[in-house]
């Protein structure tokens, strides 16, 4: 081994592997605490489904779980939809119970994983959704710490996940957001290490929540070698799934009313912000600041994640009033921006930094 190839050993910093496991455990504990608190607040685990007062899914959920609280406003939250889809992955019964069924089924990975591809139902399925959410939160936290260490940053960067209001909401509501975030960060980790599996992780994140393809798309465009596989593979997988849904359920190409002209959604939503409570205003402020900071930061700072940050921030400007009406939606939608910004900060120790797509000796464990 040539002298310049000798591994770098640092005694004053934890290794990426150690950082990963330490922060994964911390993340799981924090997520478990949030889920327990939410369970107590909604009167039991069935309440986590956030079933709406007039939800057409109420009957099918009670067939599975017994008494299910139905006190969420209007139709309720997406969590009940994920549970229902997990019960009917083939789409034989559930699609008739809500609008835009093909759009709902587009995010198939979370319900499919939670049900073990159709094997679980009832309370076992609900427990599986909780476990996946907690595990995803922990792994997302651990991967953030590992990526930070490979970039020569402190593993405390993991707080960008732990202290992220959008993450808090996603964990409490046990939605698909945490699974998508974890898989996106796994893709970034593998990309940083030059692993060929990065496109697969990004493809899975897109099947959890299609908007997460923003990250590999921006990375592919910004990569010096135009690593098109980063986006070609995920898009091919998603388009294939959407084509099948279109043939079997109807139009799967719809945006679900989530997109609009730049700034229009924010301006329209601002008209109703005076009617929301203080907690929701806090989440709205977090989302607005995230998008604004992301735009400014990516415009004036060059980093390996510059274009993903800019893409996510631009998406915020293009999002409709449906996204921006409530902080609950916006905070979860744009939670990745804060994480990406934290991971893009330049290291003060260049000799420890892994370049994207490469593995630095001594930091590749």
SVG drawing of the C-alpha trace seen along z (x, -y; Angstrom):
<svg xmlns="http://www.w3.org/2000/svg" viewBox="-70 -36 74 50">
<polyline fill="none" stroke="black" stroke-width="0.4" points="0.0,0.0 1.4,-3.4 1.9,-5.9 -0.9,-8.2 -3.3,-5.2 -2.9,-4.5 -6.2,-4.6 -7.0,-7.8 -7.4,-7.1 -9.0,-9.8 -9.2,-9.3 -11.2,-12.5 -14.2,-11.5 -16.5,-8.6 -16.5,-6.4 -19.4,-6.4 -20.4,-2.9 -20.4,-3.9 -22.3,-7.1 -24.9,-5.1 -25.7,-2.7 -25.6,-5.2 -28.0,-7.6 -30.2,-4.8 -30.9,-3.7 -31.4,-7.3 -33.8,-7.9 -35.8,-4.7 -36.2,-5.7 -37.3,-9.2 -39.8,-7.9 -41.1,-5.4 -41.7,-8.1 -43.6,-10.2 -45.8,-7.3 -46.6,-6.4 -47.5,-10.0 -49.7,-10.2 -51.4,-6.8 -52.3,-8.2 -53.6,-11.4 -55.9,-9.6 -57.2,-7.0 -55.4,-3.9 -53.5,-2.5 -56.6,-2.5 -56.8,-6.2 -53.5,-6.5 -55.3,-5.9 -56.9,-9.3 -60.3,-8.2 -62.5,-11.1 -66.0,-11.9 -67.4,-11.0 -64.8,-8.6 -66.0,-5.9 -63.3,-3.7 -64.7,-3.6 -66.7,-0.4 -63.9,1.6 -61.5,0.5 -63.9,1.5 -64.3,4.9 -60.6,5.3 -60.0,3.5 -63.2,3.3 -64.1,-0.2 -62.1,-2.8 -62.4,-6.5 -63.8,-8.6 -63.2,-12.1 -60.7,-13.5 -62.1,-16.4 -63.9,-15.5 -62.5,-12.5 -59.6,-12.1 -55.9,-11.5 -53.8,-9.5 -52.9,-7.0 -56.3,-5.3 -55.9,-5.1 -52.5,-3.3 -54.1,-0.8 -57.0,-0.1 -54.7,0.3 -52.6,2.7 -55.7,4.8 -56.4,4.8 -53.1,4.6 -54.8,6.0 -57.4,3.2 -60.5,5.4 -62.6,3.6 -60.9,0.5 -60.5,-1.7 -64.3,-2.2 -64.2,-3.9 -62.2,-7.0 -61.4,-9.3 -58.2,-9.1 -57.6,-5.5 -54.7,-5.1 -53.0,-8.1 -53.4,-6.6 -52.1,-3.2 -49.1,-4.9 -47.4,-5.0 -47.6,-1.3 -44.4,-0.4 -45.5,-1.4 -48.8,0.5 -47.2,3.5 -44.3,3.6 -46.5,3.2 -48.8,6.0 -45.8,8.2 -47.3,8.2 -50.8,9.2 -50.0,11.6 -51.0,9.3 -54.3,7.7 -56.1,6.5 -54.0,5.4 -50.9,7.1 -51.0,4.8 -51.4,1.7 -48.5,2.8 -46.4,3.4 -47.1,-0.1 -46.0,-1.5 -42.8,0.7 -41.9,-0.4 -42.4,-4.1 -40.2,-3.8 -37.5,-1.8 -37.5,-4.2 -37.1,-7.2 -34.3,-5.5 -32.5,-4.5 -33.0,-7.9 -31.4,-9.5 -28.5,-7.0 -27.8,-7.4 -27.8,-11.2 -25.1,-10.8 -23.1,-8.3 -23.3,-10.6 -22.2,-13.5 -19.1,-11.6 -18.2,-10.6 -18.3,-14.2 -16.0,-15.1 -18.9,-16.7 -20.0,-16.1 -22.4,-13.2 -24.6,-15.7 -25.9,-16.7 -28.4,-13.8 -30.4,-16.4 -31.6,-17.7 -33.8,-14.6 -34.5,-14.4 -35.5,-18.0 -37.3,-18.3 -41.0,-19.2 -41.9,-17.5 -40.4,-14.3 -42.3,-14.6 -45.5,-14.8 -44.7,-11.9 -43.9,-9.7 -46.9,-10.7 -49.2,-10.1 -47.4,-6.9 -47.5,-7.9 -45.2,-6.9 -43.0,-9.9 -40.6,-8.3 -40.0,-5.2 -39.5,-7.5 -37.0,-9.7 -35.1,-6.7 -34.7,-5.2 -33.7,-8.6 -30.9,-8.9 -29.9,-5.3 -29.6,-6.2 -27.5,-9.2 -25.3,-7.1 -24.7,-4.5 -24.1,-7.3 -21.5,-8.9 -19.7,-5.5 -19.9,-4.8 -22.2,-1.8 -24.2,-0.6 -27.3,0.0 -28.0,-3.7 -30.6,-3.8 -32.4,-0.9 -32.8,-2.8 -34.0,-5.9 -36.5,-3.8 -37.9,-2.4 -38.2,-5.8 -40.2,-6.9 -42.6,-4.0 -43.0,-5.1 -43.7,-8.7 -43.1,-9.7 -42.0,-13.3 -38.8,-11.9 -37.5,-11.3 -36.6,-15.0 -33.4,-14.1 -31.9,-11.5 -33.1,-13.6 -31.2,-16.6 -28.2,-14.6 -28.1,-13.0 -28.2,-16.4 -25.5,-17.9 -23.2,-14.8 -20.0,-15.5 -20.4,-12.2 -24.2,-12.6 -25.0,-9.5 -28.3,-9.0 -28.9,-5.6 -29.7,-7.6 -32.9,-8.8 -33.5,-6.5 -33.9,-3.4 -36.3,-5.0 -38.4,-6.7 -38.6,-3.5 -39.8,-1.6 -42.4,-4.3 -43.6,-4.7 -44.0,-0.9 -46.1,-0.8 -48.1,-3.8 -48.8,-2.3 -50.2,0.8 -52.4,-1.3 -53.7,-3.2 -54.7,0.0 -56.4,1.4 -57.7,-1.6 -57.7,-4.6 -55.5,-7.7 -52.4,-7.3 -50.6,-10.3 -52.6,-12.9 -50.8,-15.2 -53.6,-14.7 -54.1,-18.5 -50.7,-19.1 -49.2,-21.3 -50.0,-24.8 -48.2,-27.8 -45.3,-29.3 -46.5,-31.0 -50.2,-30.6 -50.7,-27.8 -49.0,-29.8 -50.9,-33.0 -54.3,-31.1 -53.5,-29.2 -52.5,-32.4 -56.1,-33.5 -57.1,-30.8 -54.0,-30.9 -55.8,-33.2 -58.2,-30.4 -55.7,-27.8 -54.5,-27.2 -51.1,-28.1 -49.6,-24.6 -50.5,-24.5 -49.0,-28.0 -45.8,-26.8 -45.6,-23.9 -46.5,-26.4 -43.7,-28.7 -41.3,-25.8 -42.2,-24.8 -42.1,-28.4 -38.7,-29.0 -37.4,-25.7 -38.3,-26.6 -37.0,-30.1 -33.7,-29.1 -33.3,-26.3 -33.7,-28.7 -31.3,-31.2 -28.8,-28.6 -28.7,-26.7 -28.5,-29.9 -25.4,-31.2 -23.6,-28.1 -22.0,-25.3 -22.2,-21.9 -22.8,-18.3 -26.5,-18.7 -27.0,-22.1 -29.3,-21.0 -31.5,-18.6 -32.0,-21.4 -32.9,-23.9 -35.3,-21.3 -37.1,-20.6 -37.4,-24.3 -38.7,-25.0 -41.2,-22.3 -42.4,-24.2 -43.2,-27.2 -45.0,-25.0 -47.2,-23.3 -50.9,-24.0 -53.1,-25.4 -54.0,-21.8 -50.4,-21.4 -50.1,-24.8 -53.5,-25.2 -52.3,-23.4 -48.9,-23.2 -49.5,-19.5 -49.2,-18.8 -46.5,-21.4 -44.1,-20.5 -44.1,-16.8 -43.8,-17.6 -40.7,-19.8 -39.0,-18.1 -36.1,-16.8 -34.9,-20.3 -33.5,-20.9 -31.8,-17.5 -30.2,-18.1 -29.0,-21.5 -27.4,-20.1 -25.6,-17.4 -24.4,-19.8 -22.3,-22.0 -18.6,-22.0 -16.3,-20.2 -13.4,-22.0 -11.2,-18.9 -10.8,-18.2 -8.6,-15.1 -11.6,-13.3 -14.2,-14.1 -15.5,-11.4 -16.2,-12.8 -19.6,-11.8 -19.3,-8.5 -16.0,-7.6 -14.9,-5.8 -12.2,-7.3 -10.0,-4.8 -10.5,-4.7 -14.1,-6.0 -15.6,-3.2 -16.5,-0.9"/>
</svg>
